Amino acid sequence: MLASAWVTEQEIYAAVGDEGFGRLVAAFYRQIPEDDVLGPIYPRDDLAGAEERLRNFLIFRFGGPERYLEERGHPRLRMRHAPFPVDQVARDRWMELMTRALEEVSFPAEAREMLTAYFDSTATAMMNRP
Ligand code: HEM
C-alpha cells in the first residue's frame, strides 16, 4: 500500500469521529438479528457487546483512540474468527450488510471508498472455509 494512502486511512477517524463509527456499526448490527445467514452465527445474547468490539476496533484501526487494544489486546482477527464458520456466502453477506450501512451513514466519499476497500479485502481474509 502507498504511504500516502496509509496516512489518509489514519485520517478517517478525524473526519467521522466516535459518532460516525458508532452510527456505522449500529446500522450494520441492526440488520444482523433478522439475517438468515449471519443471524445464527453471531452471539444473540451479546450483540451489544459485539457492536462495541467492532466499533472500538474500527476507531483504533482508522486513527482514533486505542480502546480496543486496551480492552481486547492485539486484534489477531483471523484467530478470533476461527470459532465462526466464515464461508463465501457469509463473507459476501457481511459485505452486503456493511455496504448498506455505509450507504446509510453518508460518510465523505473518500472515507467511504477507503473503508469499502478495507472491508472487502479483510472480509475475504476472514474466510476459514470454502
Ligand atoms: C472486514 C471484515 C471484518 C472485520 C474488520 C471484523 C472485525 C471483527 C472484530 C473486531 C470482532 C471482535 C473480536 C474480539 O475482540 O473478540 C469480530 C467478531 C466477530 N466477527 Fe468479524 N470482522 C470481519 C468480518 C467478518 C465476517 C465476514 C464474518 C462472517 C460471519 C464475521 C463474524 C464475526 C463474528 C460472529 C464475531 C463475534 C462477535 C463478537 O462477539 O464480537 N466477521 N469481528
Backbone and ligand atoms as CSV (ligand in chain L), in Angstrom:
chain,resi,resn,atom,element,x,y,z
A,1,MET,N,N,0.841,-1.205,0.000
A,1,MET,CA,C,0.000,0.000,0.000
A,1,MET,C,C,0.877,1.256,0.000
A,2,LEU,N,N,0.443,2.293,-0.679
A,2,LEU,CA,C,1.214,3.534,-0.725
A,2,LEU,C,C,1.226,4.207,0.644
A,3,ALA,N,N,2.365,4.840,0.969
A,3,ALA,CA,C,2.464,5.533,2.256
A,3,ALA,C,C,1.372,6.602,2.380
A,4,SER,N,N,1.110,7.304,1.284
A,4,SER,CA,C,0.119,8.385,1.354
A,4,SER,C,C,-1.274,7.828,1.643
A,5,ALA,N,N,-1.586,6.657,1.085
A,5,ALA,CA,C,-2.892,6.055,1.339
A,5,ALA,C,C,-3.011,5.678,2.814
A,6,TRP,N,N,-1.897,5.188,3.377
A,6,TRP,CA,C,-1.922,4.815,4.786
A,6,TRP,C,C,-2.219,6.035,5.650
A,7,VAL,N,N,-1.544,7.153,5.345
A,7,VAL,CA,C,-1.771,8.380,6.111
A,7,VAL,C,C,-3.245,8.766,6.031
A,8,THR,N,N,-3.811,8.657,4.844
A,8,THR,CA,C,-5.200,9.050,4.690
A,8,THR,C,C,-6.139,8.133,5.469
A,9,GLU,N,N,-5.851,6.820,5.459
A,9,GLU,CA,C,-6.668,5.905,6.267
A,9,GLU,C,C,-6.672,6.350,7.724
A,10,GLN,N,N,-5.519,6.783,8.204
A,10,GLN,CA,C,-5.419,7.206,9.604
A,10,GLN,C,C,-6.185,8.489,9.881
A,11,GLU,N,N,-6.596,9.160,8.819
A,11,GLU,CA,C,-7.353,10.415,8.999
A,11,GLU,C,C,-8.858,10.202,9.019
A,12,ILE,N,N,-9.298,8.985,8.795
A,12,ILE,CA,C,-10.745,8.749,8.746
A,12,ILE,C,C,-11.394,9.057,10.099
A,13,TYR,N,N,-10.704,8.680,11.172
A,13,TYR,CA,C,-11.284,8.966,12.493
A,13,TYR,C,C,-11.503,10.471,12.688
A,14,ALA,N,N,-10.536,11.275,12.248
A,14,ALA,CA,C,-10.676,12.726,12.395
A,14,ALA,C,C,-11.888,13.234,11.615
A,15,ALA,N,N,-12.203,12.551,10.505
A,15,ALA,CA,C,-13.319,13.000,9.664
A,15,ALA,C,C,-14.682,12.565,10.216
A,16,VAL,N,N,-14.768,11.356,10.777
A,16,VAL,CA,C,-16.106,10.859,11.160
A,16,VAL,C,C,-16.295,10.688,12.671
A,17,GLY,N,N,-15.174,10.534,13.408
A,17,GLY,CA,C,-15.244,10.502,14.867
A,17,GLY,C,C,-15.899,9.268,15.478
A,18,ASP,N,N,-15.968,9.255,16.816
A,18,ASP,CA,C,-16.661,8.188,17.553
A,18,ASP,C,C,-18.095,8.089,17.063
A,19,GLU,N,N,-18.659,9.255,16.845
A,19,GLU,CA,C,-20.071,9.333,16.465
A,19,GLU,C,C,-20.317,8.631,15.121
A,20,GLY,N,N,-19.452,8.895,14.144
A,20,GLY,CA,C,-19.618,8.283,12.823
A,20,GLY,C,C,-19.453,6.771,12.886
A,21,PHE,N,N,-18.396,6.298,13.552
A,21,PHE,CA,C,-18.204,4.851,13.644
A,21,PHE,C,C,-19.329,4.211,14.461
A,22,GLY,N,N,-19.825,4.943,15.452
A,22,GLY,CA,C,-20.963,4.440,16.230
A,22,GLY,C,C,-22.183,4.249,15.345
A,23,ARG,N,N,-22.457,5.225,14.479
A,23,ARG,CA,C,-23.611,5.101,13.580
A,23,ARG,C,C,-23.404,3.973,12.582
A,24,LEU,N,N,-22.156,3.828,12.093
A,24,LEU,CA,C,-21.875,2.781,11.100
A,24,LEU,C,C,-22.124,1.383,11.670
A,25,VAL,N,N,-21.543,1.100,12.836
A,25,VAL,CA,C,-21.704,-0.260,13.367
A,25,VAL,C,C,-23.135,-0.492,13.855
A,26,ALA,N,N,-23.815,0.563,14.312
A,26,ALA,CA,C,-25.225,0.402,14.694
A,26,ALA,C,C,-26.048,0.022,13.465
A,27,ALA,N,N,-25.771,0.685,12.326
A,27,ALA,CA,C,-26.513,0.383,11.096
A,27,ALA,C,C,-26.202,-1.034,10.621
A,28,PHE,N,N,-24.973,-1.496,10.856
A,28,PHE,CA,C,-24.601,-2.863,10.482
A,28,PHE,C,C,-25.306,-3.882,11.388
A,29,TYR,N,N,-25.151,-3.726,12.702
A,29,TYR,CA,C,-25.690,-4.731,13.631
A,29,TYR,C,C,-27.207,-4.748,13.677
A,30,ARG,N,N,-27.858,-3.626,13.335
A,30,ARG,CA,C,-29.319,-3.598,13.293
A,30,ARG,C,C,-29.852,-4.654,12.329
A,31,GLN,N,N,-29.072,-4.992,11.304
A,31,GLN,CA,C,-29.534,-5.940,10.287
A,31,GLN,C,C,-29.267,-7.401,10.668
A,32,ILE,N,N,-28.404,-7.609,11.682
A,32,ILE,CA,C,-27.950,-8.977,11.988
A,32,ILE,C,C,-29.049,-9.918,12.491
A,33,PRO,N,N,-29.856,-9.495,13.493
A,33,PRO,CA,C,-30.797,-10.470,14.058
A,33,PRO,C,C,-31.734,-11.089,13.017
A,34,GLU,N,N,-32.128,-10.310,12.015
A,34,GLU,CA,C,-33.083,-10.789,11.016
A,34,GLU,C,C,-32.407,-11.495,9.845
A,35,ASP,N,N,-31.077,-11.489,9.821
A,35,ASP,CA,C,-30.385,-12.021,8.643
A,35,ASP,C,C,-30.318,-13.550,8.684
A,36,ASP,N,N,-30.750,-14.191,7.601
A,36,ASP,CA,C,-30.823,-15.664,7.626
A,36,ASP,C,C,-29.446,-16.321,7.635
A,37,VAL,N,N,-28.419,-15.663,7.081
A,37,VAL,CA,C,-27.066,-16.252,7.072
A,37,VAL,C,C,-26.288,-15.864,8.327
A,38,LEU,N,N,-26.229,-14.570,8.636
A,38,LEU,CA,C,-25.376,-14.099,9.735
A,38,LEU,C,C,-26.070,-14.159,11.098
A,39,GLY,N,N,-27.375,-14.027,11.120
A,39,GLY,CA,C,-28.111,-14.058,12.391
A,39,GLY,C,C,-27.734,-15.243,13.258
A,40,PRO,N,N,-27.743,-16.462,12.707
A,40,PRO,CA,C,-27.427,-17.638,13.523
A,40,PRO,C,C,-25.952,-17.732,13.946
A,41,ILE,N,N,-25.070,-16.988,13.280
A,41,ILE,CA,C,-23.630,-17.091,13.586
A,41,ILE,C,C,-23.239,-16.164,14.739
A,42,TYR,N,N,-23.863,-15.002,14.818
A,42,TYR,CA,C,-23.487,-14.022,15.844
A,42,TYR,C,C,-24.091,-14.372,17.198
A,43,PRO,N,N,-23.405,-13.977,18.294
A,43,PRO,CA,C,-23.901,-14.275,19.652
A,43,PRO,C,C,-25.162,-13.472,19.962
A,44,ARG,N,N,-26.296,-14.138,19.909
A,44,ARG,CA,C,-27.588,-13.472,20.053
A,44,ARG,C,C,-27.723,-12.742,21.391
A,45,ASP,N,N,-27.099,-13.302,22.433
A,45,ASP,CA,C,-27.245,-12.715,23.769
A,45,ASP,C,C,-26.213,-11.628,24.047
A,46,ASP,N,N,-25.330,-11.345,23.080
A,46,ASP,CA,C,-24.323,-10.308,23.313
A,46,ASP,C,C,-24.069,-9.475,22.066
A,47,LEU,N,N,-25.149,-9.135,21.375
A,47,LEU,CA,C,-24.966,-8.326,20.161
A,47,LEU,C,C,-24.473,-6.922,20.510
A,48,ALA,N,N,-24.911,-6.401,21.670
A,48,ALA,CA,C,-24.446,-5.063,22.073
A,48,ALA,C,C,-22.941,-5.088,22.315
A,49,GLY,N,N,-22.452,-6.170,22.924
A,49,GLY,CA,C,-21.015,-6.319,23.164
A,49,GLY,C,C,-20.260,-6.447,21.849
A,50,ALA,N,N,-20.833,-7.236,20.917
A,50,ALA,CA,C,-20.188,-7.419,19.619
A,50,ALA,C,C,-20.118,-6.075,18.882
A,51,GLU,N,N,-21.181,-5.310,18.981
A,51,GLU,CA,C,-21.220,-3.991,18.328
A,51,GLU,C,C,-20.120,-3.091,18.885
A,52,GLU,N,N,-19.969,-3.122,20.186
A,52,GLU,CA,C,-18.946,-2.285,20.823
A,52,GLU,C,C,-17.535,-2.733,20.426
A,53,ARG,N,N,-17.308,-4.042,20.326
A,53,ARG,CA,C,-15.980,-4.534,19.935
A,53,ARG,C,C,-15.629,-4.081,18.523
A,54,LEU,N,N,-16.579,-4.202,17.591
A,54,LEU,CA,C,-16.293,-3.785,16.213
A,54,LEU,C,C,-16.085,-2.266,16.151
A,55,ARG,N,N,-16.920,-1.532,16.875
A,55,ARG,CA,C,-16.774,-0.063,16.863
A,55,ARG,C,C,-15.390,0.346,17.373
A,56,ASN,N,N,-15.003,-0.184,18.538
A,56,ASN,CA,C,-13.704,0.200,19.101
A,56,ASN,C,C,-12.546,-0.248,18.214
A,57,PHE,N,N,-12.705,-1.414,17.585
A,57,PHE,CA,C,-11.652,-1.872,16.681
A,57,PHE,C,C,-11.487,-0.901,15.510
A,58,LEU,N,N,-12.588,-0.522,14.881
A,58,LEU,CA,C,-12.503,0.365,13.706
A,58,LEU,C,C,-11.955,1.736,14.095
A,59,ILE,N,N,-12.355,2.224,15.262
A,59,ILE,CA,C,-11.842,3.516,15.739
A,59,ILE,C,C,-10.326,3.458,15.886
A,60,PHE,N,N,-9.848,2.368,16.486
A,60,PHE,CA,C,-8.402,2.185,16.643
A,60,PHE,C,C,-7.720,2.022,15.281
A,61,ARG,N,N,-8.299,1.227,14.400
A,61,ARG,CA,C,-7.675,0.899,13.117
A,61,ARG,C,C,-7.577,2.111,12.187
A,62,PHE,N,N,-8.526,3.051,12.360
A,62,PHE,CA,C,-8.557,4.198,11.445
A,62,PHE,C,C,-8.190,5.510,12.116
A,63,GLY,N,N,-7.284,5.428,13.088
A,63,GLY,CA,C,-6.632,6.632,13.582
A,63,GLY,C,C,-7.167,7.233,14.868
A,64,GLY,N,N,-8.067,6.532,15.557
A,64,GLY,CA,C,-8.619,7.070,16.800
A,64,GLY,C,C,-8.007,6.440,18.034
A,65,PRO,N,N,-8.621,6.670,19.205
A,65,PRO,CA,C,-8.111,6.133,20.468
A,65,PRO,C,C,-8.026,4.602,20.457
A,66,GLU,N,N,-7.093,4.073,21.280
A,66,GLU,CA,C,-6.798,2.641,21.240
A,66,GLU,C,C,-7.565,1.839,22.287
A,67,ARG,N,N,-8.826,2.190,22.496
A,67,ARG,CA,C,-9.625,1.449,23.483
A,67,ARG,C,C,-9.686,-0.041,23.182
A,68,TYR,N,N,-9.759,-0.362,21.872
A,68,TYR,CA,C,-9.843,-1.786,21.525
A,68,TYR,C,C,-8.635,-2.544,22.077
A,69,LEU,N,N,-7.426,-1.992,21.849
A,69,LEU,CA,C,-6.200,-2.662,22.307
A,69,LEU,C,C,-6.188,-2.809,23.820
A,70,GLU,N,N,-6.644,-1.763,24.513
A,70,GLU,CA,C,-6.645,-1.811,25.979
A,70,GLU,C,C,-7.581,-2.896,26.491
A,71,GLU,N,N,-8.728,-3.044,25.825
A,71,GLU,CA,C,-9.727,-3.992,26.322
A,71,GLU,C,C,-9.522,-5.404,25.801
A,72,ARG,N,N,-9.054,-5.544,24.552
A,72,ARG,CA,C,-9.019,-6.865,23.921
A,72,ARG,C,C,-7.614,-7.335,23.579
A,73,GLY,N,N,-6.623,-6.444,23.658
A,73,GLY,CA,C,-5.266,-6.830,23.263
A,73,GLY,C,C,-5.097,-6.808,21.752
A,74,HIS,N,N,-4.010,-7.432,21.283
A,74,HIS,CA,C,-3.726,-7.459,19.845
A,74,HIS,C,C,-4.923,-8.060,19.091
A,75,PRO,N,N,-5.330,-7.436,17.976
A,75,PRO,CA,C,-6.559,-7.889,17.300
A,75,PRO,C,C,-6.559,-9.354,16.850
A,76,ARG,N,N,-5.478,-9.836,16.222
A,76,ARG,CA,C,-5.448,-11.214,15.725
A,76,ARG,C,C,-6.802,-11.636,15.162
A,77,LEU,N,N,-7.278,-10.880,14.183
A,77,LEU,CA,C,-8.650,-11.051,13.726
A,77,LEU,C,C,-8.944,-12.425,13.146
A,78,ARG,N,N,-7.982,-12.972,12.397
A,78,ARG,CA,C,-8.251,-14.292,11.803
A,78,ARG,C,C,-8.448,-15.334,12.901
A,79,MET,N,N,-7.597,-15.258,13.906
A,79,MET,CA,C,-7.714,-16.214,15.006
A,79,MET,C,C,-9.047,-16.043,15.742
A,80,ARG,N,N,-9.451,-14.799,15.935
A,80,ARG,CA,C,-10.697,-14.546,16.665
A,80,ARG,C,C,-11.924,-14.987,15.876
A,81,HIS,N,N,-11.773,-15.113,14.560
A,81,HIS,CA,C,-12.902,-15.567,13.748
A,81,HIS,C,C,-12.928,-17.088,13.578
A,82,ALA,N,N,-11.863,-17.743,14.022
A,82,ALA,CA,C,-11.777,-19.191,13.816
A,82,ALA,C,C,-12.985,-19.964,14.365
A,83,PRO,N,N,-13.575,-19.539,15.509
A,83,PRO,CA,C,-14.735,-20.309,16.005
A,83,PRO,C,C,-15.979,-20.187,15.131
A,84,PHE,N,N,-15.995,-19.223,14.203
A,84,PHE,CA,C,-17.206,-18.993,13.416
A,84,PHE,C,C,-17.004,-19.469,11.989
A,85,PRO,N,N,-18.037,-20.113,11.424
A,85,PRO,CA,C,-17.903,-20.596,10.045
A,85,PRO,C,C,-18.029,-19.443,9.060
A,86,VAL,N,N,-16.904,-18.960,8.536
A,86,VAL,CA,C,-16.941,-17.875,7.554
A,86,VAL,C,C,-16.632,-18.464,6.175
A,87,ASP,N,N,-17.689,-18.753,5.424
A,87,ASP,CA,C,-17.511,-19.247,4.057
A,87,ASP,C,C,-17.813,-18.105,3.076
A,88,GLN,N,N,-17.803,-18.427,1.783
A,88,GLN,CA,C,-18.010,-17.371,0.775
A,88,GLN,C,C,-19.369,-16.685,0.952
A,89,VAL,N,N,-20.377,-17.471,1.272
A,89,VAL,CA,C,-21.731,-16.905,1.412
A,89,VAL,C,C,-21.786,-15.941,2.602
A,90,ALA,N,N,-21.200,-16.344,3.746
A,90,ALA,CA,C,-21.191,-15.484,4.930
A,90,ALA,C,C,-20.367,-14.227,4.671
A,91,ARG,N,N,-19.226,-14.412,3.995
A,91,ARG,CA,C,-18.355,-13.277,3.671
A,91,ARG,C,C,-19.093,-12.266,2.786
A,92,ASP,N,N,-19.772,-12.765,1.764
A,92,ASP,CA,C,-20.479,-11.868,0.849
A,92,ASP,C,C,-21.649,-11.175,1.543
A,93,ARG,N,N,-22.326,-11.896,2.423
A,93,ARG,CA,C,-23.451,-11.284,3.122
A,93,ARG,C,C,-22.959,-10.197,4.071
A,94,TRP,N,N,-21.845,-10.484,4.768
A,94,TRP,CA,C,-21.241,-9.494,5.680
A,94,TRP,C,C,-20.964,-8.205,4.905
A,95,MET,N,N,-20.375,-8.376,3.728
A,95,MET,CA,C,-20.016,-7.220,2.893
A,95,MET,C,C,-21.274,-6.476,2.433
A,96,GLU,N,N,-22.302,-7.236,2.130
A,96,GLU,CA,C,-23.565,-6.633,1.683
A,96,GLU,C,C,-24.175,-5.768,2.799
A,97,LEU,N,N,-24.203,-6.304,4.019
A,97,LEU,CA,C,-24.780,-5.539,5.131
A,97,LEU,C,C,-23.922,-4.318,5.450
A,98,MET,N,N,-22.603,-4.470,5.371
A,98,MET,CA,C,-21.721,-3.339,5.665
A,98,MET,C,C,-21.831,-2.274,4.578
A,99,THR,N,N,-21.979,-2.690,3.326
A,99,THR,CA,C,-22.142,-1.713,2.236
A,99,THR,C,C,-23.423,-0.912,2.433
A,100,ARG,N,N,-24.485,-1.606,2.842
A,100,ARG,CA,C,-25.748,-0.917,3.125
A,100,ARG,C,C,-25.584,0.061,4.292
A,101,ALA,N,N,-24.863,-0.376,5.318
A,101,ALA,CA,C,-24.629,0.507,6.472
A,101,ALA,C,C,-23.835,1.741,6.049
A,102,LEU,N,N,-22.830,1.533,5.182
A,102,LEU,CA,C,-22.028,2.669,4.704
A,102,LEU,C,C,-22.873,3.641,3.894
A,103,GLU,N,N,-23.817,3.110,3.127
A,103,GLU,CA,C,-24.703,3.999,2.361
A,103,GLU,C,C,-25.574,4.812,3.310
A,104,GLU,N,N,-26.047,4.158,4.356
A,104,GLU,CA,C,-26.948,4.819,5.302
A,104,GLU,C,C,-26.280,5.987,6.025
A,105,VAL,N,N,-24.987,5.847,6.390
A,105,VAL,CA,C,-24.366,6.871,7.235
A,105,VAL,C,C,-23.825,8.081,6.471
A,106,SER,N,N,-23.760,7.997,5.151
A,106,SER,CA,C,-23.313,9.141,4.340
A,106,SER,C,C,-21.998,9.763,4.800
A,107,PHE,N,N,-20.954,8.959,4.866
A,107,PHE,CA,C,-19.617,9.489,5.149
A,107,PHE,C,C,-19.121,10.256,3.923
A,108,PRO,N,N,-18.071,11.107,4.095
A,108,PRO,CA,C,-17.442,11.716,2.917
A,108,PRO,C,C,-17.000,10.617,1.944
A,109,ALA,N,N,-17.103,10.898,0.637
A,109,ALA,CA,C,-16.854,9.872,-0.379
A,109,ALA,C,C,-15.509,9.172,-0.212
A,110,GLU,N,N,-14.456,9.936,0.093
A,110,GLU,CA,C,-13.119,9.327,0.225
A,110,GLU,C,C,-13.073,8.330,1.366
A,111,ALA,N,N,-13.679,8.698,2.491
A,111,ALA,CA,C,-13.696,7.794,3.640
A,111,ALA,C,C,-14.485,6.543,3.288
A,112,ARG,N,N,-15.605,6.712,2.621
A,112,ARG,CA,C,-16.418,5.554,2.262
A,112,ARG,C,C,-15.661,4.625,1.320
A,113,GLU,N,N,-14.956,5.203,0.353
A,113,GLU,CA,C,-14.217,4.363,-0.598
A,113,GLU,C,C,-13.097,3.585,0.092
A,114,MET,N,N,-12.368,4.258,0.979
A,114,MET,CA,C,-11.272,3.565,1.667
A,114,MET,C,C,-11.795,2.474,2.586
A,115,LEU,N,N,-12.887,2.761,3.281
A,115,LEU,CA,C,-13.454,1.749,4.175
A,115,LEU,C,C,-13.986,0.563,3.372
A,116,THR,N,N,-14.608,0.854,2.232
A,116,THR,CA,C,-15.127,-0.237,1.402
A,116,THR,C,C,-13.991,-1.150,0.943
A,117,ALA,N,N,-12.883,-0.549,0.496
A,117,ALA,CA,C,-11.742,-1.348,0.033
A,117,ALA,C,C,-11.174,-2.177,1.191
A,118,TYR,N,N,-11.067,-1.563,2.371
A,118,TYR,CA,C,-10.559,-2.276,3.538
A,118,TYR,C,C,-11.480,-3.451,3.898
A,119,PHE,N,N,-12.769,-3.192,3.984
A,119,PHE,CA,C,-13.717,-4.249,4.372
A,119,PHE,C,C,-13.710,-5.379,3.351
A,120,ASP,N,N,-13.656,-5.012,2.070
A,120,ASP,CA,C,-13.691,-6.010,1.015
A,120,ASP,C,C,-12.540,-7.002,1.154
A,121,SER,N,N,-11.327,-6.499,1.347
A,121,SER,CA,C,-10.184,-7.423,1.429
A,121,SER,C,C,-10.119,-8.113,2.789
A,122,THR,N,N,-10.463,-7.398,3.859
A,122,THR,CA,C,-10.389,-8.033,5.178
A,122,THR,C,C,-11.448,-9.121,5.322
A,123,ALA,N,N,-12.646,-8.882,4.782
A,123,ALA,CA,C,-13.699,-9.902,4.871
A,123,ALA,C,C,-13.243,-11.179,4.166
A,124,THR,N,N,-12.539,-11.031,3.038
A,124,THR,CA,C,-12.014,-12.211,2.340
A,124,THR,C,C,-10.970,-12.918,3.206
A,125,ALA,N,N,-10.133,-12.131,3.880
A,125,ALA,CA,C,-9.078,-12.708,4.722
A,125,ALA,C,C,-9.669,-13.468,5.916
A,126,MET,N,N,-10.906,-13.147,6.318
A,126,MET,CA,C,-11.526,-13.826,7.455
A,126,MET,C,C,-12.088,-15.197,7.099
A,127,MET,N,N,-12.160,-15.500,5.783
A,127,MET,CA,C,-12.743,-16.784,5.386
A,127,MET,C,C,-11.892,-17.927,5.924
A,128,ASN,N,N,-12.592,-18.899,6.525
A,128,ASN,CA,C,-11.868,-20.038,7.069
A,128,ASN,C,C,-12.438,-21.365,6.555
A,129,ARG,N,N,-13.272,-21.274,5.545
A,129,ARG,CA,C,-13.718,-22.458,4.795
A,129,ARG,C,C,-14.214,-22.004,3.428
A,130,PRO,N,N,-14.334,-22.923,2.464
A,130,PRO,CA,C,-14.655,-22.516,1.090
A,130,PRO,C,C,-16.031,-21.829,0.972
L,1,HEM,C1,C,-13.885,-6.604,7.203
L,1,HEM,C2,C,-14.128,-7.710,7.781
L,1,HEM,C3,C,-14.243,-7.908,9.262
L,1,HEM,C4,C,-13.769,-7.179,10.329
L,1,HEM,C5,C,-12.945,-5.896,10.309
L,1,HEM,C6,C,-14.217,-7.863,11.531
L,1,HEM,C7,C,-13.938,-7.452,12.806
L,1,HEM,C8,C,-14.327,-8.100,13.949
L,1,HEM,C9,C,-13.936,-7.754,15.297
L,1,HEM,C10,C,-13.020,-6.596,15.666
L,1,HEM,C11,C,-14.518,-8.636,16.132
L,1,HEM,C12,C,-14.360,-8.684,17.659
L,1,HEM,C13,C,-13.140,-9.519,18.020
L,1,HEM,C14,C,-12.904,-9.582,19.517
L,1,HEM,O1,O,-12.324,-8.648,20.086
L,1,HEM,O2,O,-13.323,-10.579,20.118
L,1,HEM,C15,C,-15.301,-9.543,15.316
L,1,HEM,C16,C,-16.085,-10.540,15.811
L,1,HEM,C17,C,-16.894,-11.326,15.032
L,1,HEM,N1,N,-16.962,-11.370,13.660
L,1,HEM,FE1,FE,-15.953,-10.192,12.423
L,1,HEM,N2,N,-14.939,-8.973,11.172
L,1,HEM,C18,C,-14.972,-9.029,9.805
L,1,HEM,C19,C,-15.579,-9.988,9.024
L,1,HEM,C20,C,-16.423,-10.923,9.493
L,1,HEM,C21,C,-17.164,-11.831,8.644
L,1,HEM,C22,C,-17.064,-11.899,7.114
L,1,HEM,C23,C,-17.923,-12.575,9.470
L,1,HEM,C24,C,-18.830,-13.634,8.965
L,1,HEM,C25,C,-19.511,-14.458,9.668
L,1,HEM,C26,C,-17.661,-12.146,10.855
L,1,HEM,C27,C,-18.230,-12.652,12.006
L,1,HEM,C28,C,-17.894,-12.290,13.287
L,1,HEM,C29,C,-18.490,-12.870,14.481
L,1,HEM,C30,C,-19.576,-13.926,14.526
L,1,HEM,C31,C,-17.867,-12.269,15.582
L,1,HEM,C32,C,-18.140,-12.498,17.061
L,1,HEM,C33,C,-18.925,-11.314,17.582
L,1,HEM,C34,C,-18.356,-10.823,18.890
L,1,HEM,O3,O,-18.713,-11.408,19.911
L,1,HEM,O4,O,-17.543,-9.871,18.884
L,1,HEM,N3,N,-16.745,-11.138,10.809
L,1,HEM,N4,N,-15.151,-9.210,14.002
